[in-house]
């Protein structure tokens, strides 16, 4: 943004959405050329398929370690209101069906809060958890990649509709997000081999430059401070707010001369090496192998819908019912 940074990023093919619910529906529309109602039906159906974790990732059902299991199991159980195991324990059977999911998704996407307490609870889970991010990434990787509808970046405003009955809520006041999705690929498994990884690295775009378009060599600490070498932004990154102590308020203070760190004491070697070798998008590639790439590769995919969720009325808080087609 002019006046705030001397680092330029080419947004490429980008879309603006209200929130992650809106994004999930819009991506289904782009990928399959269907109506909004049909797109929401597909998202709801995929959520129900994903909620049967025993069928597609049984090793994550009982795992308590960090990694994909924590990112998938807990959020799915929160959304469906029950267990992801099959058969579910009698006292933990899911309480949310496709109709409730579709109503929650639709209202969430339009930035309007439900008055029905059950729908509202599910809606807020979809709004705040990252479960829909995995579903959206799957569509980007498998359905949009290589097509005319392919995207480079996604801008999420995280705002509620002006017609919302609760605009003061936290969901209506979140920071704007910009996602660069150019590194989301379908060959997650093959990247484990060195040859495939090197070929993939060679194809990663480099959408950054100085504001005048000239070549920008990234700063040494680009993993924490995305800036051009020798730029004002790089110099600004050498300072941060100090930790407040008793009797001493926080103030702007210089960091160590050899290391820029925000939120963690050091930049992990893997991040530093990937960013130095690949560029600014290398950090995303690093995390792909740790967690989110493994989830996207395994997520159930939906080829066709045997049933379609249709709206029973045109009111803001619409109800969905299941009908055969």
N, C-alpha and C positions, 0 to 999 in steps of 0.2 A: 504494500500500500504506500503510495507516494506520501512523503513526509514522515513516514514511520520507519522505513527500512531502505537500505541500498542493496537489497538482494531481490532479484527478479525471478519469478517462477511462472512458467508457461502453463496455464490451466488446461489448454487443449480442449477436447470435447468434454464439456461439463454440463451438469444439470443442477438446478436448485430445488431442494425439497424442504418440507416443513420439519420432518423428524424421521426416525428410522422406520416407523410404520408406513409413512408415506413413501419412503424409498423402496421398501420391500414390495409394495403394490405396483409402483411405477416400473420397477425392473421387470416384473412379471409381464406387464403390459408391453414393454419394449421388446422383450424376448419372444412373446407368443402372439402379439397383435390381437389382444383380446380386450373386452370391456373391463371397466374398473371392478364391477361386481365379480366377474370371473377371475380377475387377478387376485382379489382379496380371498376368494374361495380357494385358490391354489395355495396361497400363503398359509391359510388356516389348516388346510389338509396336510401340508408339509410339516407344520408344527406338530400335528398329531402323530405323523409318522416318526418324527424325530423324538417325540416323547416316549416311544417304545424303545428305549435305549438298549434293552436286552437283545433286540433283534439285529442292531447294526454295530453296537460297540459294547458287548457284555462285559469286557474287561474294565470299563469305566463305571459300571453300576455300583461297585462296592469300594473302589479305590479311594483312599483318603489322602494320597500324595498330591503335590502341586502339579499342575499341567492341564491337559485337556479335560480330564475328569472333573476338576473343580470348575472349569469354565462352562461345562455342558450340563452336568447332572443337576446341580443345585438350582440354577436358573430355570431349567425345564420343569423341575418339580414345583417351583414357585408359580410358574405360569399355569400349569394344568391342575394345581392343587392336589397333588398325590404323588405316588411312587412311579418311577420310570422303569421298574422291574416288571417282568411278565412271567407268570400272573402276579398282579400286585397284591400285597398283603391286604387282608380284609379291612383293616383299619386305615389303610392308606390308598384306597381306590381313587383315581382321578375324579374330580368334581366338575371339570370344565369340558364341555363338548364343542363340536365344530361351530354350532350356532353362536355360542357365547364368544368364541375366539374371533369369529368373523365380525361380530358386532363391535367387539373391543378394538380390533384392527382398524375398522372403518372409522370409528369415532376418533381414535388416536391419530390416524392419518389426517383427519380434518381439523385436528387441534381443538376438539371439543370434548369436555368431560362428560361421562355418562352419569345419569342420576341413579340408575340401577346399581346397588352396591356391589353385586357380583361382577358385572361387566366393568365397573369402574376399577375394581381391584386388579382384574386381568389387564385392563388397559394400561394401568400405571406400571405393571410389571413389564409389559411389552415396550413401554416408553423408555424405561430406565435400564433394563438389563441389556446385555450385548447379544442375546440369543438371535435376534433378527439380523444382526450383522453377519453371522455365519451363513444364514440362509441367503442373504443378499450377495455375499461374496461367492457363494456357490453358483448363483445365476450369472454373475459376472464372468466366472471362470469357465463354465461349461456351456452357457447359452448365448452369451453376448460376444465372447472373444472371437475376433476375426470377422464379425458381421458389421454392417453399416450402422448398427445401433450401439456399437462398442463405445465405452466411456473411458476417459482419462482421469477425470476428477469428479468428485461429488461435493456439493456445498449444502450443508445442513443448517438451516436457520435456527432450529430449536425454539420456535415461537408458537404460541397458540393462536387460534383464529380470533378475530375481533368479536365474533359471536360467542366465544367461549364464556361459560358461566363461572369461570374461576381463573382469570388471567393472572392473579397474584400468586398462583401456585408455582413451586420451584420448576416444574416442567416447562413453564412459560418464560422462564428467565435464565435459561442456560446459555453458555457461550456458543457462538457460531463455530461450526466445525468444517474443515476442508480436508477431504480424504483424497489422496492420490492412489488410484487403484491400478496403476500400470504394471505393477509387479505381480498381480494375481494371475497365476497361470494354472493350467490343468495338469502339468506333468510333475506333481509333487513328489511321487515316489522316485522317478528317474533322476531327480536332482540329488539323490543320495550318492550317485556316481560322479566322480570328479569330471569326467569328460562332458557329461550332460550339464553339470553345473557351470563349467567354463563357457559352453556354448550359450547357455541362458544368460550369463553375465554379459557376454558380448552384445546381447540384444536389448539390454536394459536402456531405456532412453535417459537422456541427461537434459531435463527441461529447465535448468537453472542458468542464470547468467548475471552479469551486472545490469543495472537498469538501462544502460545504453546498448545492450545486446552483446557487449564484448565478452570474451571468454573469462570464466570465473573459476579459479582454482579454490576449492573449498578450504576453509580454515582447518588447522590440525584437529580441533575439537568439534568438528561438524556433527558428531554424534550427539552433542549436547547443545551446540550453538550453530545453527544453520546460517552460515555467513560466508562471504567471499574472503579470501586471504588478503590482508592489508586493508580491509574496509572499515568504515566507522562502526558497522554492526559488530564486527569482530572485536573492536576495541571496547564497545559497550558490554560485551559478554565477559570482559575481564573483571567486571564488577557485579556484585549481587547484594541483596539485603542480608545483613549479618543476623546471627541468631540473637534474639533479645535475651538479656540476662537481668537478674535482679538489680534494679537501679540503673540499668543501661538499656535504653530502647533500641530497637532495630535501626540500623542506618546503612547507607550504601558504603560497601567496603570492597577493596580489591581482593580477588581470589589469588590462589597460588599462581605464580608466573608460568608454571609448566603444565597446569591442569585446570580446565574449566569443568565444574561439576554442579549440577542442579538436581537435588532430590536424592542423590546417592554419592558416596565418598569418592568413587572412581568410575570411570567409563569402562565397562567390561571389555576385555581384549577382543572378544568376538565382534562386538559392535564397531570398535575402532578399526579393526582390520577390514571388515566388510565395507564400511563407509570409505576408507582410504582406497580400497581396491575397486569398488563398484561405483561409489558416489553416494549422493544423498538418499537414494532408494535402497541402499544396501542394508540399512537397519531393518526395513520391512522384510527383506529376504531372510535375515537372521532369525527373526521371530517366526517366520513361516515354518521352519523346520522344528522349532521348539513346541509350538502349540497350534496356531490357527490353521496352518496348512494341513495338519493331520486331521483336524475336525472336518474341514471342507471336503477333503478327499473321501471321507467315510459317510458323510451325511446322505440319507436317503434322497433320491431324486424322483421327481414326479413327471411322468411322461404324458399321462392323460387322466382326466377326471371322470370316473364313472357316475358321479353325482355332482350337481351344481348347487351352490348356495345362492339363493336369490332373495332380494329384499322384499318383504311383505308390504312395506309402505315407504313413503318418501319423506317421512319426518326426519329430523336431525338425528334422533336416537333410534336408528333403524334396527329392526329385528331381522334375523336371517332364519330361514328354515331350509331343510334338506329336501330336495325334490329330485326325482329321477328324470334323466333326459334321454 
